[in-house]
Amino acid sequence: MNIQEPVRAVTREDVASERQMANAIRALAMDAVQKAKSGHPGMPMGMADAATVLFNRFIKLDPSMPNWPDRDRFVLSAGHGSMLQYALHHLLGYSDMPMDELKRFRQLGSRTAGHPEYGHASGIETTTGPLGQGIATAVGMALAERLMAARFGAGLVDHFTYVIAGDGCLQEGISHEAIDLAGHLKLSRLIVLWDDNAISIDGPTSLSTSMDQIERFEAAGWETCSIDGHDLEMVAAAILRAQQSSRPSLIACRTRIGKGAPNLEGSAKTHGAPLGEDEIAATRTNIGWVFPPFSVPETVRTSWEDVAARGARARRAWQARLEASSCRAAFEKAMAGALPETVFEALADFRKTHVEQATKVATRKASEMVLEVVNAATDMTVGGSADLTHSNLTITKTLRPVSAGDYGGRYIHYGIREHAMAAAMNGIALHGGAVPYGGTFLVFSDYARGAMRLSALMGQRVIYVMTHDSIGLGEDGPTHQPVEHLAMLRATPNINVFRPADIIETAECWELALKAGGRPSVLALSRQALPMVREAHGAENRSARGAYVLRETSGPRDVTLIATGSEVEIARDAADMLLERHDVRAAIVSMPCWELFEEQDGAYRNAVLGSGPRIAVEAAARMGWDRWIGENGRFVGMNGFGASAPAADLYRHFGITPDAVADAALALLGKGAR
C-alpha cells in the first residue's frame, strides 16, 4: 500500500530546516570519502532525507548516555554507507565523533572504520558490512525487546529497532531466514527502511534480480508500503504507520543513489568511489550548500542538537520510572549480564554428584542435564535450536516456547535457519538482558559461519550448542559428519571451542561459556554415549586451563597422548594397552579447549605436554594439531570425509582405535609393531 497522507502539517521553515539537515549529511559524506580517497558516498547521499526524518521526528536516543537501556536501536545494515552513521553521530553531538574523526575516515586507528564496528564508536549497535547481517541481527534485538518487555513491563522496556537496509541486504540469503522469523513472531517494534535505489555495484539491480520485495515481505507477514524516499512527509507518515502496526514493517524508500550530484545521481559510479573534486563542487551548488568542506553552519547544528535534547528528556523520564519501579534491582542485574553465583554453586554440586555416580551419557545429553540446572537457577538464559531441539537437547523443563503475542517464554524455535539463528542471538546479546544459546549440528556451522564470525569480532557472549560432533554420529554419513569444522572454528580469533570428553568436562565447559563475557563459545558435543574419564571430584574447574593431565605416568613419560571429546576414551584405552603389553608409559592429556590452553604460561603448557614424543587423537582433520604435537608427532584422526555406517564400524574403518594409537606410539619409540 502506498502512503500519501502526511503525518502532520509542517511549516515551510520546518521543511527547509530538514532539507538542510539532510544536506549536512550529504556534504559530510562526500567530503570524508573524497579525503580518504575511498568509501561509498552514494548511499548516504541517497538516504539522507529518510534518515533525517527518522532521527529528527522519531528516534529516541541520548548521545550523552549512548547505552541507556530503553533507547531505540538503530542498525545501518547497509554498512558500506557508514558515513551516513558517522555524519549523524557527529551532528547529534556524540562526544567521540568530533569533526577530526570524519576527516580520518577509514584511516588506521580512527573510530570511523570503513564499515560500522561495534565498540569502535559510541552508538554503533552492531558491526555491519557483511550484507544481510545487520537486518538479521536487528531481528534478535527486536525479539529481545519483546522478551524484556514481557519480563519487566512497558514502563521500563518500550523502544523500537530501526534498520536501514539496501538491495544487497535483501538479496543475501540470510535476509530471507530473518524476515520469515520476524514475521512469524510478529515483532512489531522492528521497522526497516529499504534504500530502494535499484543500484548495486555491477549496475542496475535488474541485471540480477526481478524479485518483488514488497510481495516477498508481505508473504512473510510484514506490514509494507512504498514511498518516495525524498518526500519528507511521506517518510514521516510511513514511519508513524509502522509504529502503530502489530507486525514488523518494511518501508520501501524509492531513492536516487548519490542524490544531489548533478552528473552522477542515480549512477552506480557513486556507489563505491569518491565523487571527485569537480563533482563535489557542482553538488554543493546544486543543493545550495555554500559552506567549505567539513563545515556545518550553526543553524543546522542547532537543529540536530534539538534531536539530542529531546532524547535526553526521554532518557531522564525513563530513569525516573526506573527509580520508582519495584523491578529496578532485577532489571539492572539483567542488563549488567552477571549470572547469580547460585548458578555456579549448583554446577559444582552437579559435578560432584556425577563423579560419584560415574555417569555415562553422550555429551549432548550431559549438556541437557547441565542446562536443567542452569535454567532452573537463573532466568537470564534464552535457549533455542534450528529445528533440532530433540537432537541438540537444548530445551529444559523450566523453559516454554516464545510465540507471536506471547513473549514470556525463554525458548525460541528458530526453524531451519542456522544463519539467522546465529545473527539473532548476536542481536539478543547486544541488546542486553539475556544470555542466548542455540543449537544445531556441528557440520551446519557452515551455514551459521558469517554470524559466528561477527560474534567473535564483537566479543559477544553467545553460546553455540553444536552436537553430532564427529563421525561418531554414524549412519547419516559424510554430509552430516564434521571433519574440517573444528579446525575452521579454532582458526577464528576470540572464540572458545570446547569439545568435552564426559559429563564432568561438559559441566565445566558450560560454566566457562557462561562466564566468558567477552567472547562466544562453541560446545561440540557427541551423539554417542561416553564413559566418565574424570576419576575424582575436585573443586577446581580443570577445563578452565584448556588442557590438563588426566592421568600421569607412575614414572618418567615415554609418550604423551593428547585427545579431545570422545577420543579421550580411545587414548585412555591405548595407554592401558601400551603399559600392559609393552611396558610403555603413556600420559593422557585431555584438551577440551585449545584457546584456553594457548592462554596459559609456557611452564604450564610444557608440564602438560611433556618433553617426549606426542600423539594427538581426534576424529577430525589434522590441521592445527602440529602446534601441539611438534614436527615429529603423530596424528590419529581423519584425512578425508566420513562414510555412512554405525559409529563403531566407522572408527575401525578410519583407524581411530586404541590399537592404532598404540601402534603410532610404538613406531615413534622405535619399538616396531605390536
N, C-alpha and C positions, 0 to 999 in steps of 0.2 A: 504494500500500500504506500502511495506517495503522500507525504505530509505537506500540506500547503499553508495551513494557518500558522501565524506567528505565535510564539508563547506569550508575548506581551508586547504592548506598544513601546517603542523607544524613540527618543528624540534624534534629530539629525546629529546633534552633538555626540550622543551615545555611539551612533554608528561610526561617525568619523573617528572617535577615540578608539573604538575597537579595531577599525581598519589600520590605524597607526600602530596599535599594539601588535597586530599581526605582521605589519611591515617591519617592525623591530626584529621579529624572529627571522624574517626573510633576510634582512640585511646582515644580521649576526651570522647566520648560517653561511651565506655566500662569502662573507669576509673571512671567516675561520677556515673554510675549506680552501679558499684561494691562498691564504697564508701558509697553510700546511702543504699545499700542492697535492692534496689527497682528501678524498671524502665523497659524500653523497649530498649535494645541495638540493637536488630536485624534490625529494620527498618533504623535507622541512618547509620549502617554499610552497609546495602544493597543499600541505595540510596546516599551514599557519592559521588560516581563517577558522577551521573547525577546532583546532587546539585552543585558540584564543577564546572562542565561545565556551568551550568546555571548562577552561580554567577561570575565566572571568566571571561566568554566571553560575557555575555549578560545583566545581570540585571543592572538597573540604580538606585542606591541609595547612600546616603551620610550619614555615621554614625555620622558625626559631626553636621548634621542637619537632624535628622531622619524623621521629619514630613514635609519636603518641599513638596508642593502640587503635583509637577509633577514627583515624584518618581514612580518607578514601585512598585506595590503591590505584596508582597509575602505572601501566605497563606499556612501554613502547616496544611492541612485538616486532615491528619493522625496525629493528635495531640499527640498520645501516643509516637511518635518518637520525643518528644520535645527536646531531647539532640542534635538532628540534628540542630535545630534552635539556641539553646544556644551556641553550638560549633561555628556555623557560626558567630554569633554576637560577640563572644569573638575574633575570628580570624580576623574579619573585623575591630575591634577596637571600638565597641560601649563602651562609657565611663562607662556605668552602668553594664557592663558584664566582670569584671575582672576575673582572674582565681579563686579567692576565691569564687565567685558566683557559678562556676561549682563544686567546692568542697562542696558547701552547697546545691547541687541538692536535691530537694524535702524536704527540711528542713523548719521548721517554720520561717517565716519572710524573706526567700530568694526570689530573683527575679526569680529563676529557679524552678518554680512550676512544679508539676507533668505533667501538660498539659499547653501549652502556654496560658497566660492570658493577655488580652488587659489591658494596664495600669500598669502592673507589671514591664514591662521592655520596653525600647525604641525599636521601630521597629517591635513590635508584632502588626499586623494589626487587628487581631480579636481573640477572645477566641475560641480555638478549643479543641477537645476532644470528645464531643458527635459526633459520626461519621456521616458524611454527612453534618454537619453544615458548615464546612469550605468551601466546594465546592459550597454550595448553597449561602453562604454569598458572596463568590467571584463573583458569577453571578451579585449580586447587585453592587459590586464595579466596575465590568466591564461595567455594564449598566450606572452607574454614570459617568464613564469616557467618555462614548459616549454622554451623556446628556450635560456634561460640555464642551466638545469639540464643540458641536453644538452651545452652547451659546457664547463661548469665543475664539474659533478657535484653530487650531493645534499648533500655536506658543506658546500657554500657556498650552494646555492640550494635551499631546501626550505620553501616557505611557501604559504599559501592566499590566495585572493581571496574575501572575503565581501561580499555585497551585500544590502542591504535595499531591496526594491522594492515599489511599490504597484500598484494596479489601473491607474493611468494609465501607468506604465512598461510594463506588459504590453499595454495597448491600442494604444499608439503603434506604427506600422508598423515602426520600426527594431528593435523587440524581436524581431520575427519573423526578420528577417535575422540578428540577433546570436545568438539561441538556436539557430538552424539551423547556423550556422557552428561554434559551441561544441560542439554535439552531434556534428557530423561529425568534428571534430578530437579528440573525447574529452578535453576539458580538465577533467580530474578534480579539479583543485585549485580549481575555481570552485564556490562554494556560495551559492545565492540564497535568502534568506528573504523570502517574499512576504507582505506585510501584507494578508492576505485578509479585509478587513473589510466587503466588499460595499458600500462607500460611495464616491461621487465627489461633486464639487461640486454637481451638479444633484440629487443624492439617491441612492437605491439604484442600484447598477450594473445592476440588472435593467431599468432604463429604456432602456439602450443596448446591452447585450450578453448573450448566452446562451452564451458560449464556455466550454467545459470546459478550463480551463488545464492541469489535470493531464494530460489526454489529449493536449493540444497539445504539452506539453514531452516527454512520453513518445514521441510521434511523431517528435520532433526528436532522440531518442537520449539523453535525460536520465534520471537516477535521480529519482524523485519520491516524495513522501509528503505526507499531510495530517495535521495535528495541531491540538490546542488550543493556541493561541499564548500562553495564560496559564497553562498547566501546565508548570512549570519542568522537571520530569523528562522530559516528552515532548519538549520543546525540546532538552534535552541529548542525549537518545537519538537524535533525528533528526540533529543536527549530527555526532555520533560516527559514525553510519552513513554520512553523506555524506562524511566524511573518509576513509572506507575504501573508497569506491566507485571504480570505474575509469572513471566517467562524471561529467560535471557534474551537480550536484544542485539540485533545486528543493524547498524545504520550504514548503508552504502552511500558514502560521500563521493559523488562524482566530482573529480578534481582534475586540474591540469598540472602535471608534473612541471616543476620549475616555474610556477605561477609568477608572473611579473617580468620574466626575462623576455624582451621583445622579439628576439630572434630564435630562442631555444625553447620557449614554453611549449610543453606538450611533446618534447623530443626525448628519446632515450639517451641523448647525449648529456642531459642534465642528471642522469641517474647516479653515475659513479665517477664524475670528474669535475674539477673546478670549472666555473663558467668562463674564466679569463677576464683580464682587466677591462677590455673594451666592453664585453657584455655586461659586466658588473656596473660599469659607469652608465650604460644605456638602461639597465634595470633601475638604477637609482632615479634616473629621470622619469622613467615610465611609471613608477609607483609614487613619485613625489617625495622621495626620501633624500633630502638635501644635505644630509649630515655625513661627515667623514667616516671612513672605516672604523669599526669598533667604537662608535659613538651613539649614545641614545639620549634624546632630549629629556629634560626633567619632567615635562608634562606626561610623556609616555611612561617614564619610570614611576611617577606618582600613581598612574592608573594601575600598573602592575603591583605596586606596594599596597594598594587598596585590597587586592585579592588576598595578599598575605595577611593583612589586618583582619579581614573577615574570617579567615581560617583561625587566627589566634583567638578571636572571640568565641568561635565554636569550640576550640580546644579548652578554653577556660571554663565554659559552661559544662563540658563533659567532665572535666576534673572535679567540678562541684558535685556533679551527680555521683561520681566515683566515691568521693569522700563521704557522701551521705548513704552509700549503698551498704547493705548488710553482706553483700558478696565481695566487698573490696579485697579482703585478705586472700580469698581463694582466687579471685581474678588476677591479682598481682603475682601470685605464685605461679599461676598457669602461664602468664605472659613471660615470666622470668625463665620458664622452661626447666626448672630444677625439680627432679623427681624426689619424692619423700624418701628419707633414709629407710623407712619401713620396707620399701621395695627390696633393697639390697640385704636387709636383715632376713627377709623371707627367702631370698635366694640362697643365703648361707645355710639356712635350715634345710632347704631343699637339697643342697649338695650333700650335706651330712647324712640325711635320710637315705639317699640313693646310693651313696658309697656303702652304707651298712647293708643295703638290700642287694647290692651288686646288680642293679637293674640293667637288663639287656633290651634295648629298643633301637630302632632306626633313629638317627639324629633328627629327622623331621618330626618324629613322634616325640622325641625329647624336647624339641622346640615347642611343640604344642603344650607339653606338660609345664615347661617354664612359663609360657605365656599365661597359662591358667593362674599361676602365682602372681605374675606381674600385673595382669589386667584386673585382678581382684584387689590388688594393693594400691592402685592409682587409677584415676580417671583421665590421665594425661595421654594415654596411648590410644591411637586410632589405627585400626588394622584394616586389612583388605587383601584381595587377591584378584589376579587377572583370570577369572573363571576357573580357578584351580583350588578353590577353598578346601575341598576334602582330599586333595593330593598334597597341597602345601601345609595343611593342618594349621591354618592361621586364625581360625575363629575359636573363641572360647565361650564358656557358659555365661560369663557376665556381659558379653557383647551382643547387641542386637543391631540389625542392619539399618543403615541410613536409607531413606527413600524420599521421593518427592513430597514435600509438605511435612515430613517427619524427620527432623534433623537431630533428634535426641539420641540416636544410636551412635555407635562407635565402630561399626564395621561397614566397609564400602565394597560393594560388588562392582568392581571396575569393568567387568566384562572382558572380552578377549581384546584387550587394548593395553599391552605391556608398555608401549612408549608413553601413552597418555597417563597411565598409572604412575610411572616414574616422574613425569613432569608435574602431575597434580600433587604428588607427595612433596615435591620441591616447593610447590605453592603453599601447601599446608604448613610446612616447616618455616618458610619465610614469613608467613602471616603471623605465626606465633600462637601459642596456647595449646599445642598438641605435639606429640611425638609420633610421626607416621611410620608405619611399617606395611609392606605389601609383598605378596608372594607370586612367584611364577617358577617355572623350571629354569635351572641354570643355563641351559642351552638357549633359552629365549632372552637372556641378557643381550643377545644380538639386537633384538627389537627395542629394548629399553636403553641401549647404549648411549644415545645422544643426551638424554636427560640425566643418566647416571653420571656422565662426564661433568655436566653442569652442577650436579650435587656436590661433586668433589671440588670443582672450581670455586663454587660459592661457599664451601665449608659448611654444608647443612647436615644436621643430624637426621638423616633419612636411612631407614634400615630395610635392606632388600633381603627377603627370605627366599632363597633360591634352592629348591630341593631337586632331587634326582640329579645328583652332582657328578655322576661318572658312568662308566659302562655298567656299573652295578645296578642301573635301572632295568637292564636286561632286555626283554623281548621287544620293546618299542624301537630298538635298532639305532643305527648311526645318526638318523635325523634328529633324534632326541638325546643322544649321548654326548655330553660336552667333552671336548678334548682340548681345544685351544683356549677355552673361555677363562680358566683360572689365570693363564699367562696374560691374556688381554686385560683382565681386571687388575692384576698385580702390577701391570705396566702403567696404570693410571695413577698419577700423583694424588696424594691426600685422600686415599680411600683405604679402609681396613678390610681385607679379605680374610674371613675366618672360615676354616674348614675343621670343625671339631671332630674328635675321634670317638667320643662317647657321650653319655648323658651329662657327665660332670663338666667336661670341656664345653658342651653346648650351653649349660647354665652360665659358665664363666664368660663365654663369648657374648652371650646376651647381655650380661652385666656390663661388659666393656662397651658394647654397642650403645647401650642406653646412657652411658656416661661420656661418650665421645661427642662432646658438644661442638667441635669444630671440623667434623668430617663425617661422611656417610660410612656405612658398614654393609658388607655383604656376608650373609651367613649361608655357606654352601653345605647343604645337608643331604644325608644319604636316604635312599629309599629302603635299602636293606637293613635288617637289624644288626647292631654292632654290640659286642660284649663290652663290659666296662674294663677299661685299661688302667684306670687310676686305682692304686692298691690301698690307699688310706686317705682319710679326710684330713684336710688342714685348713686353717683359716685363710691362708694366702690364696689369692687367685693366680694360679701358676700360668694360666694362659696370658696374663697381662704382660709377660715378658716376651711374648711371641713364640718362643720355643724354650723347652726345658728338658732336662734329662729325666725321662720317665723311669728308666731303670739303668743304673750304673753297673759296671762290672765289679766283680769281687777283687780283681787285681788290675794291673795296667790294661788299658783297652788294646785290643788288636784291630778293631774296626768299629766305626760308628754308623749305625743305621738310622737314617732320618726319614720320617714319614709324616703324612697328614691324613686326617679323616679315617676312612675305612681301611686304609693301608697300614695304619699303626698296628692293627692286629696282625697283619702279614709280617711286618717287621719283628714283632714280638715272637711269633712262631718261628721265624727264621733264626732269631737269636738263640732260642731254646735248642733248635736243631744243630746250630754250629757248636754250641757248648757241649751238648750230649754226644755228638758223633765225631767231632773234630777237635775238641778242646780249644776252640776259638772263642775268645771273649769279645762279645759284641754289645756295646752300649746302645740303648734305644732312646732316640730323641723324638719327641712329638713336637711338631712345628705348626700349631694352628693358625698363626698369623705372621707371615713374612715381615709385614710392615712394622709391627711392634718389635720384632726381633732386630730389625735394622736400627731401631732407635736405642738399643742397649749399648752400653760401653763395650769397648773392644775386649776387655778382660772377661766379661761375662760371656760374650759370643765365643771367644776362644775356649773357655771352660766347657761350654755346652758342646761345641763341635769337635773338640779334641784335636790332637796334632797328627793322628794317624789317618789311614785311608777311610773314605766315607762313601756311602751308598745312599742314594735317595730313592724312595719308593712312593710313587703317586700314579694313580690310574688316569693320567692326563699327559699333556705334551711336556717335553723336557725343557722347553725354553725358560730360561731364568735360573734353573737349578744349578748350573755350573758355578754360579757365585758361591753356593754353599758347599758343593762337593769338591771344588777345585779341578784343576786340569786332569788329574789322574783318577778322579772319582768315577763311579759307575751310576747309571740311572736305570731303574727298573720301572717301566711305565709304557705309555703309548707312543707310537711313532706313525700313526695313521688314524683313520676313523674307526669306529666300532663295528658291531655286527648285531644281528638280531638273534638272541638266544637267552636262555636263563643265565643269571648273573654268574653263578659258579662256573658254568661252561665257558663263559667269556673270559673270566680271569685266567682259566687254564689255557684257553686258546691264545691269548695275547701274552702269556708268560709272566703274569703278575702273581706270583705264588711264593710261598716260603722257600720252596726248592730253588726257584730262580734267583732269589735274593741270596741264599746260601752259596749257590754256585758263583755268583758275582763276587762275593766276599772271598771265597777260596781262590778265585782267579787273581784277585787283587793281591792276595797274600802269597801267591806263587805256590799254592798247595794243590793245584790241579782240580780235576772234577771229583764229585762225591764218589 
